[in-house]
Amino acid sequence: MMKIVFLETETLGNDVDLSIFNELGEVVKYPRSNPEENAKRIADADIVIVNKIPMNESTLHLADHLKLICITATGTNIIDFDYINRRNIKAANVRGYSTNSVVQHTFALFFYLYEKLRYYDEFVKSGDYIRSDIFSHFSVRFHELYGKTWGIIGLGEIGRGVAEVAKQFGCKVIYYSTSGKNKNQAYEQVDLDTLLGQSDVISIHAPLNNNTMNLIGEEELHRMKKSAILLNLGRGPIINEDALTKALREDWIAGAGLDVLTEEPMAPNNPLYSIQDSIKLIITPHIAWATVEARQRMVNEVYQNIEAFQKGEIRNIVTQ
């Protein structure tokens, strides 16, 4: 019987059902990472299930029986592939489980900013609406999305999902391929300068790599419309946070909605923390992927990866 070790179940949530894994072997669950104990915890494991913990020699050197690393995410940057390949350890990720959730959250962030919902919610809850002598109140202006240009950086599965919804709202959709390899005929491909200058909304759905690190800095923010909204649902370091703070303070752009940051959890010295105006900025704690349905879907995908591996089948095995 194989031994399966979860190293950080708290990253999955306490409301998802992990009991299905008992069918696959002996299961040990640790709620959260302990860097001083992680190597010992998996010393006799055949399969490790992990999210953020680096899978390298430091963590794996005692794991003589390890055969498979299951990542509860799509990204594989935690894996030292040179090391695990030398050890003949396989790694498997999960794909597509959070697409609907991230698309949904993209528009949740957008409309919170675009329709100034924080302001209008507080107008009612403060009692100002009770004291009002007219039936409506629109002192803080907002606009229709219809007819606007929605620019997408990274037209992968999630980016395409956002494009489809934006199109239904009557937007013109343009996109920038960070790799240069994406040639989607359904939407207009443009260079980054054109996207920055033409877009009323820009949403980022790209991975973090050499092409996207600090992709959006002061120069890029200056090229955007003063009325534009910037959304980051990709990875934090794609946007330079010092530059974005300056842009929001000096009204280079209208607002920003972020679900990802350079350092997570948020560092106390993050310059964006100083911006408390929710009309200009909303930050959510990396939750776009984390609807109940998406997390259970992800767990089921991991289960299927292990089940296939035990049968000698290849399912979602990654090599780099």
N, C-alpha and C positions, 0 to 999 in steps of 0.2 A: 504494500500500500504506500502510495506516495505521500510525502509530507508537504503540505501547502502552508506557507506562512504569509499572512498579511502584515505588512510593516507599519501601516498608517491608515487604519480604517476610518479615522475621523475625517479624512479627506473625501470619503464617500458619503458621509452623513449617517446618522443613527436610524434613519427612517427607511433605508433600503434593506432588502432581504438578502442576506448572505448565506442563508441556510442551505441553499442549493449546492454549495461547494462541498458539503459533507458527503455528497454522493461520490465525490472524486478522490477522496483520501482523508488522511488525518489533517485537520485544520487547526491552526494556531493563529490567533488574532491579537495584534498589538494596536492600541488606539492611535498612537502617534510615534513619530521618529524619536530615537534617542541615539545620537551619534556615537556615544561611548559604548552602547550596547548592540547596535544594529548588526555588527559582524557576528557576534555570539548568537544572536537570536536566529540567524539563518544558517548556523554552522552545519546542521544536519537536514536542511531543507532540500527538497527536490524541485520545488517551484516557489518562487517569490512573487508576491503581488505588491506593487509599489507605484507611487505617483511622483514624488519630488526627490526622493533620496538618491544621491549619485550611485550608480551601479558601476563601480570601478574596483581596482585591486584592493583599495583600503577597506571597502565594504565587503567584498566577496572572497577575500583570501582564505577564510576558514571554511567556506562553503564547498567542501569536496564533493558533495553529491548533487550540486545544483545542475539542473538540466534546462530550466526555462525561467525567464524573467517576464512577467506579465505587467505591462504598463497600463495603468488606468487612465490613459490619455492618448492623444494622437501623436504629440511631439515625442521625439526620442533623444533629446539633447542630454538626458541624464545618463545615457548609456555610453560607456567606453567600449566601442565596438572592437577596437584592436585587441583589448584585453579579453573580452568574452569570446571573440573568435578563436583566439589561441587556446582557450579553455573548452572550446566546442559547446559553449552555452548559447542557447537560442533566446531571442527576445521577440515578443509579440505586442503590438499596440491595438488600440481600438479606433475605428474610423467612422465618421458620419453620425455618431450617436447624438451629437449636440447641435446639429445644423439648425433644426427648427427652433431650438431654444435661443441660439445666438442671434438668429434673424429676428425673432420676437423682441429680444432685449435691445437690439440695435434701434428699433423703432420706439421702444419705451423710452430710451434715453433721448432720442431725437424729439419726440413730441413733448416731453417734460420741458425741454428747453425752448422749443419753437413756439409753443402756445403759452409760455410763461406760466405754467401750471402752479409752481410754487407761490407766485404772487397772488393768483386768483384764489387758491386754496386758503391762503392766510387772510385774504380780504373777507372771505365768508366767516372763517373761524374766529376772527378777531371781533366780530360783531359789526364791522363796518357796513356789511350788506343789510343787516337789520336796520341800521340807522340811515340807510340810503333813501332818497326821495324819488329815485327812478328805478325801473325794473331791471336795468342792465348796467354794466360798468366795464369800460374798456379803455381805461387810462393808459395802460401799458399795451402798446400795439403788438399785434401778431398778424401773420400772413397765411395765405393758402399755400399748400405744398404743390398743388396742381400747376403745371407749367414751368416748374423750377428744374434746374439741372442737378442731378445727383451723381457725384463722382465717386467711383469705387477704386480703392487701391488694393489689388489682390482679388482677382475674379476666379477664385476657386469655388468649391461647393457652397460655402457660406456666402461669398460675394455674389454668386449667381442667385442665391435665394433672396438676398437683399435687393438685387436688381429687379427681380420679378415683382416683388411687392412695390418697390418704388415706381415701376412702370404702371402698376394698377392704380397708383395715386395720381397718375398723369405726368410723371416726371420724364424728362429726357435723361437717359442713363449713358454715361461715358465711363471708361475705365482705363487705368494704367496698370500694365503688367510689370511687376517688379523684377521678374526673371527675363522678360522679353520673349518668352516662349509661348505665352497664352495668346491665341489668335481666335477669340470667340467672335463668330460672325453675327451673333444676335445683337451685339452692342458695339458702339463706336470706340475703337481703341485710340488713345491719344497719348502724347508724351506728358511727363509730370507737370511741366510748366503750363501746358494748355489746361490740364485738369484743375490745377490750382486756380487759374485765372477765371475759368468759366463756371465752376461749380458753386451752387448755393449751399449744398451739403456735401461733405466729404466723409466717407466712412472707410476705415482701414480694416481689412480682413486678411492681412498678409502674415507670413511667418517671419520670425526674426532670423536674419542671416546677414552676410556682408553687404548685400544690396539694400537692406532695409534699416540697418542700424543708423539711428539719427537721421532718418530720411526726411523728417519734418523738423527743421530748425528755424532760426530767425528769418533767413532769406525766403524760405518757403511760406512761412506764415505771413510775411509782408506781401506775397503775391496773391494771397487769397482775398476775396471780397470782404469788405468790412461787415457785411451782413451775413457772412457764411457761418455755418455750424460745422465743427470738426468732431468726429466720433472715432474712438479707437477701441476696436474689439479684437485687435490682433495681439501684439505684444508691446509692453510698456516702452522699451527703449527705441521703438520706431519714432517716437516723438521726443524731442529734447524738452524736458520738463521745465528747465530754466527759461527757455525761449517761449514756451507756451504760457507760463506765468506772466512774463512780460507782455505778451500779446493780449492776454485777457485784461491785464491791468490798464493797458494803454489803448484798449479798444481797437486793436488791429483786426480782430474778428469778433463776431457776436457772441459766440459761446462754444463750449466744448463738453462732450460727454465721454467719460472714460470708464472702462471696466478693467483696464490693466494699467499697471504702473511699473516703473523701472525696478523698484524693490517692493516685494510683497511678503508679508504685510507692509503697509505704508510706513516709510521711515519718518520719524518725528521731524526731521529737517527737510522733508520734501517741500519745495517751494510752493507747490500747489495747495498745501494745507492752509496756507495763509489766505487763500481766497475763499471767503465764506458766503459770497453772493451766489445763491443757487439759480439765479436767472442766467448767470454767466457760466457756471460750472457745476456739473454733477459728476461724482465719482462713485461707482459701486465696487464692492470688494471682490472682484473677479468672480462674478456670479452668473454671467451670461450663459454659461454652459450648464448651470446647476439646477434646472427644474427637476422636480421629482421624477418625471418621466425619463428625462435624459440620463439621470444618475442610475436609475434602475436598468435602463437600456444598456448603459455602459457596463454595469455589473454582469448582465446577461451575455454581453459580448465577450467579456473576460472568461466567463464560464465556458462558452463555446470554443474559445481559443485553447483552453486547457483540455477540454474533451477531445478536440481534434488532435492535439499533440499526443495525447495518450493513445490514440488510435493510429499514430504514425502519419497523420495527415498534416499538410501545411496550411495554416490559416492565419493570416495577418502577421506572418513572420517577417521581421525587418532585419536588414543587414547593415544599415548605416543610417 
